[in-house]
Structures are given as C-alpha cells and as structure tokens.
Amino acid sequence: MEKLSMLLVLGSFLFISSCSNCDEDLNLKDETVAIENILEKYIIANENQDFELTEEIWAPNPDIILYGTDSDERLMGWTNIRTAIKDQFSQITDTYISASDQFIKLNCTGNTAWFAETLNYNFVYKGEAKSYEGLRFTGVLEKMNGEWKIVQAHLSVPASVGVGK
C-alpha cells in the first residue's frame, strides 16, 4: 500500500510539473513594451490614415474579430475589418487620439496578451468635429512568427445607466 501511495504521489507530481509550459526565459518587460508599441501604432495608423501600418498590426486571418462602436459593427475576419477601416478612412479627417489607463497582461508562455485602455477619439466627419471621450478599447494579441498581432478588439462608448449608484 505504501508503494502504491508513493507511486501516486510521484505520478501526480510528474503530471503536474509536465503541465506547466511557462517560458521561464520570458522577458515580460520587453514583451510589454512591444505590445505598447503595437497599441501606439494603432493610434498612429488611425491618426495618419496609414493603411500599411494598420495591416502590420492586425493578424491577416479569417478568424479575427473587431467589435466597433455601432450596435451592428461585428466584423469577423481581416477582409471585413480591412473594408471597414478603409471605409472609415474615406469618411473622416483630422483624427487625434489620446490613450490613458493602459493595462497589458501576458500569459506565462508569452504567446498571448490582452489589453485595456481608454481613448479620447477626436475627428472630423462631414465637416463637423466629433469626439468620443472615454472610449473603451480592449483586445487580445497573439505572437505570430515573432511579431505581436491584434486578433480581437472591442471599442465601446461608456453609458451612464445609474445602476448601483
């Protein structure tokens, strides 16, 4: 019985230790800075309507997703996201975006990260200045071939519903 108990303990230890695939050499600071740079490129690409830069930061896959600020804006796949971004660039000008309250977290293997930040998004649409203050921008990035790419993003406008106040 003692041998069986010892085998169970040893087997459990080996099973648990083999399940951890965390990268002990992962440099969280360097990876976080790389993701900060991707999020900064997102802002620069939108401000300058730089479609090539936009393509650099999004994964070119059919299974990525973007939820926009319009209630029906659920864009699945790079083809649909690309079309929406090009359409947006053709309709707005003089974009200025500032970010704050940025939060970035990586998984322990260093191949997936998620973020949240607040954006103040200002632009001109049909000759009229528009502004979204406190826009919530969240998403997921995946490291592909050594480069971080956005695979999921969600932009939402906060509403004051008064619940719990």
C-alpha positions as CSV (number, residue, x, y, z in Angstrom):
1,M,0.0,0.0,0.0
2,E,2.9,2.3,0.8
3,K,4.4,1.7,-2.6
4,L,1.1,2.5,-4.3
5,S,0.8,5.7,-2.3
6,M,4.3,6.7,-3.2
7,L,3.7,5.9,-6.9
8,L,0.5,8.0,-6.9
9,V,2.3,11.0,-5.3
10,L,5.3,10.7,-7.7
11,G,2.9,10.3,-10.7
12,S,0.9,13.3,-9.6
13,F,4.0,15.4,-9.2
14,L,5.3,14.4,-12.7
15,F,1.9,15.1,-14.2
16,I,1.5,18.5,-12.6
17,S,5.1,19.6,-13.5
18,S,4.7,18.5,-17.1
19,C,1.5,20.6,-17.5
20,S,3.4,23.8,-16.9
21,N,4.7,25.1,-20.2
22,C,5.5,28.5,-19.0
23,D,8.5,30.2,-20.5
24,E,10.9,30.9,-17.7
25,D,13.1,33.0,-20.0
26,L,10.2,35.2,-21.0
27,N,11.2,38.9,-20.5
28,L,7.8,40.4,-19.5
29,K,9.2,43.9,-19.7
30,D,10.4,43.6,-23.3
31,E,7.2,41.9,-24.4
32,T,5.0,44.5,-22.6
33,V,7.0,47.3,-24.4
34,A,6.5,45.6,-27.7
35,I,2.7,45.4,-27.1
36,E,2.7,49.1,-26.0
37,N,4.3,49.8,-29.4
38,I,1.6,47.9,-31.3
39,L,-1.1,49.9,-29.4
40,E,0.8,53.2,-30.2
41,K,1.0,52.1,-33.9
42,Y,-2.8,51.6,-33.8
43,I,-3.2,55.2,-32.8
44,I,-0.7,56.5,-35.3
45,A,-2.2,54.4,-38.1
46,N,-5.7,55.9,-37.4
47,E,-4.4,59.4,-37.0
48,N,-2.5,59.3,-40.2
49,Q,-4.9,57.0,-42.1
50,D,-1.9,54.8,-42.7
51,F,-3.4,51.6,-44.1
52,E,0.0,49.9,-44.5
53,L,0.7,50.4,-40.7
54,T,-2.8,49.2,-40.0
55,E,-2.1,45.9,-41.9
56,E,1.1,45.5,-39.9
57,I,-0.6,45.3,-36.5
58,W,-3.7,43.1,-37.4
59,A,-3.4,39.4,-38.0
60,P,-4.4,38.7,-41.6
61,N,-6.6,35.8,-40.5
62,P,-10.2,34.9,-41.3
63,D,-11.0,34.2,-37.6
64,I,-10.1,37.5,-36.0
65,I,-12.8,39.8,-34.8
66,L,-13.5,43.5,-34.1
67,Y,-16.5,44.9,-32.3
68,G,-16.9,48.6,-33.1
69,T,-18.9,51.3,-31.5
70,D,-22.0,50.9,-33.7
71,S,-24.5,48.3,-32.4
72,D,-24.3,46.2,-35.6
73,E,-20.5,46.5,-36.0
74,R,-19.3,42.9,-35.5
75,L,-16.5,42.4,-38.1
76,M,-15.2,38.9,-38.5
77,G,-12.0,38.2,-40.4
78,W,-9.3,40.5,-41.8
79,T,-11.2,41.0,-45.1
80,N,-14.2,42.6,-43.3
81,I,-12.1,44.6,-40.9
82,R,-9.9,45.9,-43.7
83,T,-13.0,47.0,-45.7
84,A,-14.4,48.8,-42.6
85,I,-11.1,50.6,-41.9
86,K,-10.8,51.7,-45.5
87,D,-14.4,53.0,-45.4
88,Q,-13.7,54.8,-42.1
89,F,-10.5,56.4,-43.5
90,S,-12.5,57.7,-46.5
91,Q,-15.2,59.4,-44.3
92,I,-13.2,61.1,-41.5
93,T,-10.3,63.5,-41.4
94,D,-8.2,65.3,-38.8
95,T,-8.1,62.4,-36.3
96,Y,-6.5,62.9,-33.0
97,I,-6.4,60.1,-30.4
98,S,-5.0,60.1,-26.9
99,A,-4.7,56.9,-24.7
100,S,-4.7,56.6,-20.9
101,D,-5.2,54.0,-18.2
102,Q,-3.4,51.3,-20.2
103,F,-3.3,47.8,-18.8
104,I,-1.4,44.9,-20.5
105,K,-1.1,41.3,-19.4
106,L,0.7,38.3,-20.9
107,N,0.1,34.6,-20.4
108,C,3.1,32.7,-19.0
109,T,4.1,31.2,-22.3
110,G,4.5,34.7,-23.9
111,N,2.4,34.0,-27.0
112,T,-0.9,35.7,-26.0
113,A,-1.6,39.0,-24.4
114,W,-4.7,41.1,-23.6
115,F,-5.1,44.8,-23.0
116,A,-7.5,47.5,-21.9
117,E,-7.1,51.3,-22.3
118,T,-9.2,54.4,-22.5
119,L,-9.2,56.5,-25.7
120,N,-10.2,60.1,-26.4
121,Y,-11.0,59.9,-30.1
122,N,-11.5,63.2,-32.0
123,F,-12.1,63.6,-35.7
124,V,-13.9,65.5,-38.4
125,Y,-16.9,63.8,-40.1
126,K,-18.7,65.6,-42.9
127,G,-17.2,68.9,-41.9
128,E,-18.3,68.6,-38.3
129,A,-15.9,68.0,-35.3
130,K,-16.8,64.8,-33.4
131,S,-15.4,63.4,-30.2
132,Y,-15.7,60.2,-28.2
133,E,-14.3,60.8,-24.7
134,G,-13.5,57.8,-22.6
135,L,-13.9,55.3,-25.4
136,R,-13.0,51.8,-24.0
137,F,-10.6,49.8,-26.2
138,T,-9.9,46.2,-25.2
139,G,-8.4,43.3,-27.1
140,V,-6.2,40.3,-27.5
141,L,-2.9,40.0,-29.3
142,E,-1.1,36.8,-30.4
143,K,2.6,36.5,-31.1
144,M,2.9,35.2,-34.7
145,N,6.3,34.5,-36.2
146,G,7.9,36.6,-33.5
147,E,5.6,39.6,-34.0
148,W,2.6,40.7,-32.0
149,K,-0.7,41.0,-33.9
150,I,-4.1,42.0,-32.9
151,V,-6.6,39.1,-33.1
152,Q,-9.5,40.6,-31.2
153,A,-10.6,44.1,-30.4
154,H,-13.6,45.8,-28.9
155,L,-14.4,49.5,-28.9
156,S,-17.3,50.7,-26.7
157,V,-18.7,54.0,-25.6
158,P,-19.5,54.1,-21.9
159,A,-23.0,54.8,-20.9
160,S,-24.3,56.2,-17.7
161,V,-27.0,53.9,-16.7
162,G,-27.1,54.8,-13.0
163,V,-27.3,51.2,-11.7
164,G,-25.8,50.7,-8.3
165,K,-25.3,54.4,-7.5
